[in-house]
Amino acid sequence: MGEPGPRPVHLRFSEPTRPYGEDPTLDFLVKARGQWVSIETLVRTWDGDGLDTFLSSLAEDFRGWEGARSWRSLERDLTISAEHRPGGYVHLTWGIHDRPPSEEWHFETTTVHAAGEEMRNLAAEFQMFLTSTVG
């Protein structure tokens, strides 16, 4: 028998909250779960830090781009690197980082999305998520 293939890691974004009322600070939880990993961290943004706009721009450039495009949250607790690969797929590398000042660990996983419509749907889901705050 050969080596087992890579085990899936599931990313979950939840609990968008505005901890200071009308202030633009927007926090949410991001969790990564899989057979070999179980982490979660609080991500702090300034009104979402343009995450939905970043994902929308990737969808609009469905024909591709050179190199990697990147996004990061206000306190760098969540980062994304996006590459357009041959065959019309976008590889998103999600980085989840320990909160400052300790920054003792970081975790990365990559998701693959069809360019165009699938990326538009992802951007729309994040736009809904970032505007559905509780508390």
N, C-alpha and C positions, 0 to 999 in steps of 0.2 A: 504494500500500500504506500502511496505517496504522502507527502506532507499535506495537511489540511489547508484549504484556501484561507484567504483573509476572512476574519470574523466581522460581521457588520457592527458598526457603531451607530447608534441612533442619537441624533441631536434633538433636544426639545427646548423650546423657548416658551417661557410662561411668566405670569404675574407682572405684567407691565404696570408700574406704579409711579405716581408723581408724589414723592415723599414730602415735598414742600408746597403742596397746594398748587397755586397758579404759576409757580416758578417753572421754567423750562426743563429742570432736571427730570429725567425719565430713567428709571431703573427697571431692569427685568432680570429674571433668572435664566441661565443657560445651563443645560445638563447634557452630559455625554455619557451614554450607557452602552455597555457591550459586555462580552464574556470576560474581557481582561481589563475593563476600565469602568469606573463609576465616579464621576466628578461633577461638581456643580459650583458655579460662582455667580455672584451678583455683578451685573454689567451696569455701569453708570454712563448715561449719555446726556447730551445737551439736546433735548427734543428729538432724540433718535439719531443724532449725528449724521443725518442724511443717508442712513442705511438703505431705506427704500429707494432713494434717488440713485444711489450707487448701483443697486441691483437693476433698476430700470435702465440705466445707461448701458449695462452689459446686454440687456435684452434688445435695446435699440441697435446695438452694433453686432447684430446676429451674423453678419458676414465675416466677423473676426477682427482681431487686432494683434499687434506684435507685442511680445513680452508679457509681463504680468501687470495687472492693475491692482491696487491695494486700497483697503479701507481699514480704519481703526476707530474704536470707541474712544470717548473722551479720556479715560484713564488707562487705555490700552489693555483692558481686560478681555476684549474680544477683537480679533483681527481677521481680515479676510484677504486672501490673495486669489485673483481670478486670472486664469489663462484660457485662451481660446485654442482648442486643439483641432487637428485635422479631423474631418468627418462631421464637423458642425457641433462639437460638444464643448461645454464650458466646464472646466475643473475648478471648483471652489475649495480652497484650503482654509478651513476654519481653525483659528488658533484661540484657545481658551487659556488665559494666563492668570496666575495668582495675583491678587490685588497688591498694589503698592502699599507699604514700602518693602514688604518681605520678598515678593516676586521669586519665591523658592521653586516654583514649578511652572511648566506650561505643557499643553497637550494640543496636538494637531490631528485633524482628520480631513479627508477630502471627499467631497460629493461631486457627482457628475450629472450634468443637466444638458438636455438638448437646447441648442441655441434657439432664440426666437420665442415661440409660444410658451415653452416650459419655463424659460427664464422670466417672461412677462408674468406668468402665474405666480412664480416665487416672489417677484417684486410686489405684486398686488397683495399676496398673503402677508408680507411683512408690513406693507402700508396699513392694512387692516389691524394687524397686531399692534403696531406702534400707536395707533389712534384709539385703541380699545382699553385705555388705562382704567385701573380700579383704584379706589382709595383717594 
